Amino acid sequence: MMRAGGLLKLGVLVSVLFVAVFLAFELLESNMNFNLGKVFTRYAPPDAVPTRPLRHKCGLSKSCPEDHFAFKITSGAASVVGPKMCFQDNVIMSGVKNNIGRGINIALLNGKTGELTKTDSFDMWTGDVNLLIKFLKDIEDGSIVMMATFDDPATKMNDEARNLIADLGSSSISILGFRDNWVFVGGKGIKTKSPFEQHIKNNAETNKYEGWPEVLEMEGCIPIKHD
């Protein structure tokens, strides 16, 4: 009986020892694999290491050619959220910058250097359209002109102001109406109509917000002006 009991204890001891050795080897192998994985990742070729998605200026869907300026422009949302303009990865007008207002928001930039030269907003609900007209007449040749609406852009608008904006390359300014949304990028001295323009009518049947249409967002690449 004693001999049988001793053999049983010995068998149990051997089994425990075997399991302990097995677990130790498993743990060692796991650590080695982890460390080797770190080493291989560190010295792997660049194309084998996961990289973050490439971000383009102003968050554009694709990068602009080397001789172009990148921009993104968003209209206001109802009378709550103001418009936003980004140019060459710099936000130049927004609610955060506190340089926007009800009506038509305008940013002027140098067409050669991309330097921001002026920003302003013009209240077209209760404001004076003559202030907008003077601003438009004073724009220097070669300037890039970015415009975005907020709330109501048209109640005080008259034909003279519309014609001056049309001269900057706009095709839709003639039909811009009460609480329409509109974004536009043109230029002083442009010879053709600008391809950068979006317009959506205020329509009770299709408005996204009560009394206002949906937000417009437009992005693009503007050729740098050369002499």
Salt bridges, closest charged atoms under 4 A:
ASP67 OD1 - HIS68 ND1 2.85
ASP89 OD1 - ARG55 NH1 3.06
ASP123 OD2 - ARG102 NH2 2.97
ASP138 OD2 - LYS134 NZ 2.88
ASP151 OD1 - ARG179 NE 3.96
GLU160 OE2 - LYS137 NZ 3.04
ASP180 OD2 - HIS199 NE2 2.90
ASP180 OD2 - LYS201 NZ 2.96
GLU219 OE1 - LYS72 NZ 3.81
ASP227 OD1 - LYS112 NZ 2.53
